[in-house]
Amino acid sequence: MPASPRRASWLARHVSRQAAYAGLLVWAVATTIPIWAALTASFKSTSEVISNPLGIPHALHPDNYVAAWTGRIGAGTYYGIQSEPLYRFGLHSVLAVSIGVALAMGTGTLAGYALARNAERLNFLNRYFIVLLALPAIATWVPLFSLMESLGLLASPAGLGLVYGAMVTPLVTVLMRTYFSSFPLDLVEAARVDGASESFAFARIVLPMSKGVLTVVALIQAVFLWNELAVAEILLVTPDRGTLPMGLIAFKSQFASNLGPQFAALVLAIVPVTLLYIVAQGRITQGIRLGALR
Amino acid sequence: MAGVELERVTKTYKNGQDAVRDLSLEIHDGEFMVLVGPSGCGKSTTLRMVAGLETITAGTIRIGTRVVNDVEPKDRDVAMVFQSYALYPHMTVYDNLAFGLRRQRQAKADVDRRVTDTARALGLDGLLRRRPAELSGGQRQRVALGRAIVRDPQVFLMDEPLSNLDALLRVETRFEILKLHQRLAATFIYVTHDQVEAMTMGDRIAVMRGGVLQQVDTPGRLYERPANRFVAGFIGSPRMNFLDMELSEVDGELRLLGNTVALPLTRAQLGASKAGRGARFVVGLRPEHLLDHRYASNGATTVSAWVEVVETLGSEIHVHVRVGDQPLVARMDPRSADVRPGQEIRLAVDHRRLQLFDPETEQAVAA
């Protein structure tokens, strides 16, 4: 029996669907293996990490975590600066990322709303923000260093937070503008006829309805900044004021022969972001769903 | 309470297109005014200009005696019902209703009393703790109405508030809105594209087309005396029949001659028109003025017609016929239920009711 065109298209659809599943499976495995490796290695002795990299630990070494948490970095071995435990670096990261995300969400959301509501008039500004996105970050490093130096904000995690805010504001602005330009304007107009000013309508109608999207955008920025290393290395000139990624590097060189604690430190660095995801999960799926519907 | 007056109002968009052109319209205190027209005719833009959601390019808008050209929507003391209802989805029905009152900084007890009263009047008592997503379409519609009523504004603005309801609910809600208007005795401006809605609800109707006001009048006069061919065709269902005809005079008797039909005409029907022999007209005939000749009074002009389609509505029958190459619709009563497609019938034309339009300007002639 010759294959009918309908059957052929069914076959094509079926095969391409199977291929997509296979691709997704490979991707899932590829992303899971490193996490699995780090998680298991963090409970292994150094020799076992080498002899048995992917297997289940033969004996558990929870003391790796004690070493990672309390192990002091520095003590003359690292630029001769006073030693600091790893979690101090984590606190610097929390400070810098919180300031950065708060700043970017504040300005980016307001700017995005203004751009969306005045699309025609402010079109040139919208292009400006898109150009900012395409600007290679490395071009800003030297002037950024001079600027922060003259402001006396070198070696300050809070100062780094300001820079972080400036770094991600363009992306937040563009994302929020796109979202707000499909926001149902009827609701704002209803509120205005009902006696609300523009700003009141924004605060009480637009913002509460955008919680999901705001959460997703904030989370994406937080993860990006949590992992950021280059700008932190440049601006936080005294290493004991460093962020977590800097601390992990220092930790690695200090515990070079001790692989268990190294992996334990890595796992600890993932924990805050994971927690953030779990807490915000409901809102994230809601935000993505809203985005898909509009 | 207050009337609304638009004086030579124009709205021009940035691309140079006029959404509304030189519109003058006086809406009396307590009147139910319907703005009607096809989509893009400027009726919604007009409503939004009264609400203050759209700036005006030229002209003056007054609410009561106050010029509101540059007054913010929140300070105009109008309420608006949107086609989409525009209920705040993250708030309960109670908070939706209370929103405007709280903006007026009313005392908590007053807000509570007015919200409860309004909810009771609209049958929303049991739903106050729900969110809009948990309501049916009809319930949402009533919340939207309630949000307008609760504030007791001077003017109610409604932008196609019934178009998202199913047919049955639409008729019911139409009735509810009319009762509401009688009870509140407030000024209503109501936008719709549905001429039946316009005819059944309006004290007066403003027909718009392409941003230009065509005619403002009571439903009865709009139907009987349309100002131009557009209004004549827009108001009434099935729509008016139009025939191209030429004026002639035989033995001092005026006659209109078409390709297949000839109709007598009186001088009075020509009114002040100076038209003489050879003048061309578009002749408008309402479907109810084409009768089954068996039930028509003697003396009417009759023509022979082929029946193409018969639509039986119970109380009346719409018979689509062809006279020569001219398609016509006749509205007949149930006695003509025996008319069948493919049959030849004789139509009696009530020529005393015909209306004349200038083929160039499309304006009504005389009368």
Chai-1 contact restraints between the chains, C-beta under 6 A:
chainA,res_idxA,chainB,res_idxB,connection_type,confidence,min_distance_angstrom,max_distance_angstrom,comment,restraint_id
A,D186,B,F82,contact,1.0,0.0,6.0,A-B,restraint_1
A,D186,B,S84,contact,1.0,0.0,6.0,A-B,restraint_2
A,D186,B,A86,contact,1.0,0.0,6.0,A-B,restraint_3
A,L187,B,A86,contact,1.0,0.0,6.0,A-B,restraint_4
A,E189,B,L53,contact,1.0,0.0,6.0,A-B,restraint_5
A,A190,B,A86,contact,1.0,0.0,6.0,A-B,restraint_6
A,R192,B,P73,contact,1.0,0.0,6.0,A-B,restraint_7
A,R192,B,K74,contact,1.0,0.0,6.0,A-B,restraint_8
A,V193,B,A51,contact,1.0,0.0,6.0,A-B,restraint_9
A,V193,B,P73,contact,1.0,0.0,6.0,A-B,restraint_10
A,V193,B,M80,contact,1.0,0.0,6.0,A-B,restraint_11
A,D194,B,F99,contact,1.0,0.0,6.0,A-B,restraint_12
A,D194,B,G100,contact,1.0,0.0,6.0,A-B,restraint_13
A,G195,B,K74,contact,1.0,0.0,6.0,A-B,restraint_14
A,G195,B,G100,contact,1.0,0.0,6.0,A-B,restraint_15
A,G195,B,R103,contact,1.0,0.0,6.0,A-B,restraint_16
A,A196,B,R103,contact,1.0,0.0,6.0,A-B,restraint_17
A,I205,B,Y88,contact,1.0,0.0,6.0,A-B,restraint_18
A,P208,B,H90,contact,1.0,0.0,6.0,A-B,restraint_19
A,M209,B,H90,contact,1.0,0.0,6.0,A-B,restraint_20
